[in-house]
Amino acid sequence: MASNGYRNGILKGSVKVEKLSPSSNPKPSSIKSKTTSTQVSSVRRSSPASLGGVGSGVKGDSGVPGRVRVAVRLRPRNAEEQVADADFADCVELQPELKRLKLRKNNWDSDTYEFDEVLTEFASQKRVYEVVAKPVVESVLDGYNGTVMAYGQTGTGKTFTLGRLGEEDTAARGIMVRSMEDILADICPETDSISVSYLQLYMETIQDLLDPTNDNIPIVEDPKTGDVSVPGATLVEIRNQHSFVELLRLGEAHRFAANTKLNTESSRSHAILMVHVKRCVKGSEAALSIENGNGSHMSKNFRPPLVRKGKLVVVDLAGSERIDKSGSEGHTLEEAKSINLSLSALGKCINALAENSPHVPVRDSKLTRLLRDSFGGTARTSLIVTIGPSPRHRGETTSTIMFGQRAMKVENMVKIKEEFDYKSLSRRLDIQLDKLIAEHERQQKAFQDELERITIEAQNHISEVERNYAEALENEQSRYQKDYKESIKKLEEQWMLNQQKLNSDRARVEVKQEPLDMGLAVAELQKSLQNEINLRKAAEEEVNSLKSQLVQWRRSEAVGNAEVLKLRKLLEDEEHQKEKLEEEIAGLRSQLLQLSFEADETRRSLDRGGSGKILTGLDSLMSQVRNSQIKDSGNGQKAPIVNLFEQVGLQKILSLLESEDSDVRIHAVKVVANLAAEVLVMMTSIFVTILICRSKPRKDCTSWWSYVVVDAS
Ligand SMILES: Nc1ncnc2c1ncn2[C@@H]1O[C@H](COP(=O)(O)OP(=O)(O)OP(=O)(O)O)[C@@H](O)[C@H]1O
């Protein structure tokens, strides 16, 4: 062992020393993914110096490396040492700022050891808590397992460091009390819970410090996870600091202790305080955890709350002692042997872990079985080794320091303890079920009440209706009975009157019955006869009237027939006349055509200059016209049509055309047609004459022209 070297086997300058400080504690926000943890886990235990230590925890199934943190604390000289070692220097020299401890071998030589924290005899309890335990406590609050353990020679201050209650002097409060203070300050009482069990391992038996009758508690190891638990231990829920301190006091009272040469209050057992912290993961943190885990398929209503279960284990080991120095004998000697045996087993495990040995003799003692998770397990572990200053105990101090040094090489796989709280879900569902059942019962009761109310109302209503109906029926019956009685009474009265009248009529009829019957029969017959006569008369009159009407009708028929024959004759005449007129019109038209033809011939002749021929034709035409005139004037009469026109006038003829009488209209048409023919003839004559006069004026032309003019007018 080189005097200037580090006795923990690590070369100077090659160790990256992590500070045991609150800031090094991992926060859930650093939990990223399984990939990260897998990558890191591949270097497990391979290079402790390169690992991140307590502050690098990341969530994952396999966890992340977290080296056991080790601090050394020096107890001040006690009264005995101040006297006995007055002339001697302490066996150790501390360099807290360098986190180094020098162990003097002699006056001129020393070995130097480096720790995660070096706490001098002046270090306050508060400082010790903050550098040793607080990071672990914070990890526990985040859902990790954590171990704070004190190891050291008897009487060096393990119980002082961990278990002081600080009732007289609060500054003296140890790690247990301060841890609980921090835990209580951090949790949410509504959703989180803390429960505590306090045990001692004495002579290889686990006893319940909170219930001394409960001894020889078995250790249970989960074959799957390797988790160690002592389910037989009393578990007390902690709600406040006071109850916890009382609990510690109770436990301390039950702890085995002995008065040895080295410690008047020497603990003869290993005390193990287990603080279970169950925290409900909330909000986005829970959602993130569920997303990363396997709870995403669960329905929100039936999704159990996600909880993180951290367990803080504070171990106050019994002190290792040299029997010759402690003076233990008898039962105390047996205790000492047992203590040393278990501490030796712990040391072997630490050695094996520190050396990455494939076999770790965990099962050699109950202490190692209990601390399985704390060394080489999943917990964050912080070890404080306590030493005394006396050079007389240099060997024990060296042993303690070496234990601490080896422990620093132990690396755990820190793993968050997060799980679904099915019990809580079950409780919650039970509560919901109870509520639903209560609500259902309440609704059912309300329904029943309502039903009863409606039934009663309906029954009342029915009763009222029945009552009203009965009353109405009764009234009606009495009214009818009354009317019936009155009617009967009236009928009886009427019958009485009729009876009286009948009687009186009978009496009268009996007196005048015979003469009355004859007279009536004769009068009746006479009346019938008269009626028959009257009816016969009326019938005869009717027949006569019909006969005269028949004669009248026959006469009218004969007149009508004669009229019809007459009209037919007239119609035939008219048709005959019409045919004649049509023949005349046809003749006139042919004449007109002839005249037109001749006029055309005449014009052509004139155009060719053949006046002689023209004259001949003209003379012929003129003679025709003149003959016509002469012929007309010869009989002293104009044509009948012209005469008719002169006699009747144009307006009259036109009005006759619109007459309703068909004969009149036919005559009017004839007149107009003949007139048109005559006018046409006359106009043609005039036209011819004009042509003649224009071509060659003659003497007789003037006279003829005047005739035409006179005739035309
Ligand atoms: N840092 C310290 N400052 C002052 N006094 C101390 C300190 N450490 C321990 N002591 C005192 O030393 C004595 C022994 O301490 P303690 O009982 O805690 O030792 P221990 O390691 O628990 O012993 P054991 O293993 O025998 O139980 C006690 O009287 C305690 O008050």
The ligand as an SDF file (V2000), in Angstrom:
LIG
                    3D

 31 33  0  0  0  0  0  0  0  0999 V2000
  -20.6470   13.3030   16.4580 N   0  0  0  0  0  0  0  0  0  0  0  0
  -20.7850   13.1790   17.7530 C   0  0  0  0  0  0  0  0  0  0  0  0
  -20.7430   14.3080   18.5210 N   0  0  0  0  0  0  0  0  0  0  0  0
  -20.9060   14.1990   19.8420 C   0  0  0  0  0  0  0  0  0  0  0  0
  -21.0950   13.0530   20.4780 N   0  0  0  0  0  0  0  0  0  0  0  0
  -21.1410   11.9130   19.7710 C   0  0  0  0  0  0  0  0  0  0  0  0
  -21.0000   11.9300   18.3720 C   0  0  0  0  0  0  0  0  0  0  0  0
  -21.1010   10.6730   17.9380 N   0  0  0  0  0  0  0  0  0  0  0  0
  -21.3350    9.9220   18.9970 C   0  0  0  0  0  0  0  0  0  0  0  0
  -21.3310   10.6440   20.0960 N   0  0  0  0  0  0  0  0  0  0  0  0
  -21.5530   10.1240   21.3970 C   0  0  0  0  0  0  0  0  0  0  0  0
  -20.8370    8.9260   21.4940 O   0  0  0  0  0  0  0  0  0  0  0  0
  -21.5460    7.9800   22.2180 C   0  0  0  0  0  0  0  0  0  0  0  0
  -21.7200    6.7460   21.4680 C   0  0  0  0  0  0  0  0  0  0  0  0
  -22.4670    7.0170   20.4200 O   0  0  0  0  0  0  0  0  0  0  0  0
  -23.4850    5.9710   19.7670 P   0  0  0  0  0  0  0  0  0  0  0  0
  -24.1780    5.2250   20.7880 O   0  0  0  0  0  0  0  0  0  0  0  0
  -24.2570    6.6730   18.8200 O   0  0  0  0  0  0  0  0  0  0  0  0
  -22.4730    4.9640   19.1310 O   0  0  0  0  0  0  0  0  0  0  0  0
  -22.8070    3.7270   18.2960 P   0  0  0  0  0  0  0  0  0  0  0  0
  -21.9490    3.7110   17.1590 O   0  0  0  0  0  0  0  0  0  0  0  0
  -24.2360    3.7120   18.0260 O   0  0  0  0  0  0  0  0  0  0  0  0
  -22.4810    2.5310   19.2710 O   0  0  0  0  0  0  0  0  0  0  0  0
  -23.0050    1.0880   19.2350 P   0  0  0  0  0  0  0  0  0  0  0  0
  -22.5990    0.5070   18.0360 O   0  0  0  0  0  0  0  0  0  0  0  0
  -22.3440    0.4490   20.3940 O   0  0  0  0  0  0  0  0  0  0  0  0
  -24.4350    1.1830   19.4130 O   0  0  0  0  0  0  0  0  0  0  0  0
  -22.8330    8.5980   22.6160 C   0  0  0  0  0  0  0  0  0  0  0  0
  -22.7500    9.0460   23.9170 O   0  0  0  0  0  0  0  0  0  0  0  0
  -22.9540    9.7500   21.6900 C   0  0  0  0  0  0  0  0  0  0  0  0
  -23.5930   10.8110   22.3040 O   0  0  0  0  0  0  0  0  0  0  0  0
  1  2  1  0
  2  3  1  0
  2  7  2  0
  3  4  2  0
  4  5  1  0
  5  6  2  0
  6  7  1  0
  6 10  1  0
  7  8  1  0
  8  9  2  0
  9 10  1  0
 10 11  1  0
 11 12  1  0
 11 30  1  0
 12 13  1  0
 13 14  1  0
 13 28  1  0
 14 15  1  0
 15 16  1  0
 16 17  2  0
 16 18  1  0
 16 19  1  0
 19 20  1  0
 20 21  2  0
 20 22  1  0
 20 23  1  0
 23 24  1  0
 24 25  2  0
 24 26  1  0
 24 27  1  0
 28 29  1  0
 28 30  1  0
 30 31  1  0
M  END
$$$$
